[in-house]
Amino acid sequence: MMTHMLTRHRDIQNWVTDRKGVPAISRVRDRFGDEHALLRLSFERRRRAPRAGLDETDDMTPCSWTAWLAELDRQQLALRVDSAADDFELVERRSLN
């Protein structure tokens, strides 16, 4: 497993677009009713065959890279990618140290 942490905007955007992905944001409410942005990435092949129990299009709104990357920075997140499996996970940047 070859995992890498991506924090630079250009690297993240290149990794996603190379895999035919687009940025998206879901709006979710916490237990107090406050609305928060949940960053998502939508990939062409995953839309055709979603993983069991997951509907990748639930309340997901496509957005610009500018908006998505600004929210990524605001939430202090990084993109952990597994190049061998084309898999990813959003993680807190403080977990990098």
Phi, psi and omega in degrees: 000122179254095179260145178225148174258126179249126176236336180286131184306315182298319180295318180296311181298318179296316181299315182291311183292329176298336180255020178060042178254161177224150178282149178208160178228137172251143175260124180233153178253139176276184185292346178265358179090001178283139182270137180227155178272132175247114182287137180225160171231132181247128181244140183307310184292329180286333177292329180283325183222077180293153177295152182305131177082356181244128171252104187294350182256006180305114174046030182264126180247122176301147180216172179284158175298324180300312180294317183295314182291327176296319178291323176302314179293318181300321180273359180055052180251159174231163178253115175267123183239146173249102185297327182292324184253001185053039180253160181209164176205140173272128182229158177291138180296328182295341177286352179284336184273000000 
